[in-house]
Amino acid sequence: MSSPPVARPDEVRRHNRTTLLRLLHVGGPSTRAALATELGLNRSTIKTLVDGLAEAGVVEEKVPRPGRGAGRPSLLVLPQPHAAVVLAVDLQVEHVAIALVGLGGQILGRNSWNLHARTRTADEVITHVIESTRVLAGDLGVEPVAAGVSVPGVVRRADGLVHEAPNLRWTDVALGDRLSAVLRIPVLVANDAELGAVAEHLRGAARGSSDSVYVSADVGVGGGVISQGSSLRGGAGYVGEIGHMAIRPGGRACYCGSRGCWETEIGEAALCRALGLPEDTPRGVILVELRELGLDADAAASRLAEYAEWLTLGLVNVVNLLGPELVVLGDLLTVLPESVMRAVAEEVRGRSLVSRAAGGTRIVSSALGADVKLLGAAEVAFEVVLDTV
Amino acid sequence: MSSPPVARPDEVRRHNRTTLLRLLHVGGPSTRAALATELGLNRSTIKTLVDGLAEAGVVEEKVPRPGRGAGRPSLLVLPQPHAAVVLAVDLQVEHVAIALVGLGGQILGRNSWNLHARTRTADEVITHVIESTRVLAGDLGVEPVAAGVSVPGVVRRADGLVHEAPNLRWTDVALGDRLSAVLRIPVLVANDAELGAVAEHLRGAARGSSDSVYVSADVGVGGGVISQGSSLRGGAGYVGEIGHMAIRPGGRACYCGSRGCWETEIGEAALCRALGLPEDTPRGVILVELRELGLDADAAASRLAEYAEWLTLGLVNVVNLLGPELVVLGDLLTVLPESVMRAVAEEVRGRSLVSRAAGGTRIVSSALGADVKLLGAAEVAFEVVLDTV
C-alpha cells in the first residue's frame, strides 16, 4: 500500500524501453505485433522502440522460418546476446561455478572448480573468482557489465554483505563490495535459494505462475519465495530462512542456535541417516543408493518414512504460510524415489488448509537442474543493467 | 520481476492525484510544501492538484493554529471525511461490528451486536449487516461508496468468497457477491489477520516499517504479512494461514485435518488449558485470571511455560521464514503477563537466525486495540475508491 513512484512523461519512454527489453530477455524472440499486445502499446510506439534498440545493436529483426502460415510473415525481434553480458557466480559449499551470460539468458561460457577446506576461505574464493572471470571474459572477447553471486547463507542484499554462511564458515564477508571494487561493475549478492526461486520463476518450472516457492535441500536447506511476481524479501534486506523453521521441538541442535530445524531433519546429513549411511557420505554414493531404493517402492516408503514425514510437515507449513500456487523442489529433493515424492505431495495437499482452499497446490521438481542458481544469479545482475543497455 | 503497467502521459495526472489523496488519507493533514517534498513533484503541480481537490470538496485548506513558528504559516491541506465514506465490517465468531469510516480514517459512526449459534448463519449475518448499514447510514446522512469486510477464515480476495470459516461454521459463502448485490457498491472481503496487518501498517504499531507481520490469537490464530509495503497474498488469492503451521508433530488434532497446528497450541482454548480453566471459559474470566497472574512473575513463568514455548517456536518460524522488521501481536497476545511476553521476545530474538542477522526483530503489541480489523477493512475499501473520489 506504499505509493508507487510518480511517473513523469520523460520517464515513460525509458520505462517502456526497459519493459520491452525485459520481455525479450525473459520471453525470447517475439514479433512487433505480439510485443504491442503484451505491453498494451500501439504499433507506432513499438516501432520507435524496436528501431532504437536495433540501431543500438541490442536487438536484431529477422524473417522467421517460412511455412508458418499464410501471408507475409511478421518480423521476429531477437535480443542480441552480446549486447549485454553479465557474470554469474554460483558459490556452493564444495564447488564454485562461474558463467558469462548474454542478453536473453544464454550461457556464453563457463568455468568451475571444487572447494576444500583450504580453498574455501573468502580470500581464496574471491581471488579465484576474479582470475577465472578475467580468463573467461578474455577467451570469449566480452566484458561483463554487472555480476550476480549466489551464496548459501544469510546475505544483506543492499551491499552484498554475507552475514553468515555457516557451511562455508564465513561470517561478515563484504563479498559484494570486494568483488565490485576489483571488477569495477555492480555486484549483486543473494541467497542461493532466493536465486533458485527467481530462476525457476523466470525460466523454469514456475514460469507463468506469480506465486511460487522454491525449496532446496543440499548440505543446507533453503527456500525462496516469489509473491505476485517478485522476490519476497524481509526487512533489513534479509530473506527468510526456511531451513531454520523449527519443525521438531526438542530435536537435534542446529548450528543456528535453535533445535530441530527443518535443515537438521531434511538436509543431506538427515538423508544420509535415513539411508543408514555415514553423514559425510559423498554425494555420488547417496545418489546410487537413492536410485537403487527407487526400484523398490515398499522399501523406499519404509526406509524414508520418517524423513518423508519431516519433509511433509515443513511443506505443509510453507504452503499454509505462504499460499503459493506451486512449490518447486530442488537439489536432493529431485532425486528422492518418485513413489516417496508422490506420497509426500499427496499428504501436503491433504493436510494443508490453504492447498485445499486453492484447489490443490502443485508440487513439482526443478526444471533447471544444476544451472538453477547460476541462472538466478544472472537474472539479478540483468535486473540492474536492462535500463542502461 | 513482473513488468509494471506501462504509464501513458494521460494516466500520470490521475495517478498523481490518487497518490496525493492516499498520502493525506493515511498520513493526515499536511502542507503543500510537505506534499511536494514527499511526492517529488514541483509546487505548481501540487497547487493544481490541491486546487482541483478543494474545488471538488475532497480537501479543505486551513490556516494552522498560530504560534508554531516565525513567518507566514503554510496552509494545511485537510482531507474531508464526508468526501468519501466506506463501510467497514468486522465479523468475529461471537460478535459483529460495523462502522462508517470517512476519508482520513475517522470512524463517523458504528454499531455492533453479538452472535450466537442461531444468528451465526450466513443468511442471518448478511441480513443484519445490510439492515444495520442502512440504519447507520440514514442516521449519519451519508452513503458508503465501498465496503470492506473482515472474516476469520480462508477468503478468496478476487470475489469475496469465504471458502472456509471453521469457527463460524461457514463453507463456500459468496459473501462479497451477496453484499455487493444488495448494497450496490464494491465489497472487498479479506481475512481478518491480513486486515490487522494492513491496519497496523498504515495506522498502528507497524507504521513506518515496510516489512511487518501481524499475529493474533483469539479463538483462531491468524497472521498477516506486509512485505515491502504491501500485503503478501498467496496464489489463487488465498493468504497464508499462519495458525495452521504444524508446530507440534503428533500434537492435538486440528479441525483443519492436520495435527499440532499453532492454533491448537496458542489459541484461546490452549490458553485456557494453560491457565487450568475449561476451554469454553468466557473471555472476561480469562482476562481477570491473566491480570492476577501478571502480578506474580514467577507464577506466570511457571504456569505459562509450555504455552510460551509454543508461542516462541511459532514466532521463531515466522521471523525465519518472513524476515520482518517487526512483529505486531494482537488480541489475546496483548494481555499475556508482561514478564512472559518479554521473555518470549528475548527467546525469539536469540533463537532466530534471521533476527540475529538483522540486528534483532522488534516484537510489539497492537496499537489499535479492538478496532484493528475494522480499520483494516476500511482501508481495503478505500484502496478501490481513492482513484474515483
Interface residues (C-beta under 8 A of the other chain):
Chain A: M1 S2 S3 P4 P5 V6 A7 R8 P9 V12 H15 N16 T19 R22 L23 V26 L39 G40 L41 V154 R156 H163 E164 V198 H201 L202 S209 S210 D211 S212 G223 I226 S227 Q228 G229 S230 S231 L232 R233 G234 G235 A236 Y238 V239 G240 E241 I242 H244 M245 A246 I247 R248 P249 C256 G257 S258 E309 L313 V316 N317 V318 N320 L321 L322 G323 P324 E325 L326 G350 R351 S352 L353 V354 R356 A357 A358 G359 T361 E379 E383
Chain B: M1 S2 S3 P4 P5 V6 A7 R8 P9 V12 H15 N16 T19 R22 L23 V26 L39 G40 L41 V154 R156 H163 E164 V198 H201 L202 S209 S210 D211 S212 G223 S227 Q228 G229 S230 S231 L232 R233 G234 G235 A236 Y238 V239 G240 E241 I242 H244 M245 A246 I247 R248 P249 C256 G257 S258 E309 L313 V316 N317 V318 N320 L321 L322 G323 P324 E325 L326 G350 R351 S352 L353 V354 R356 A357 A358 G359 T361 E379 E383
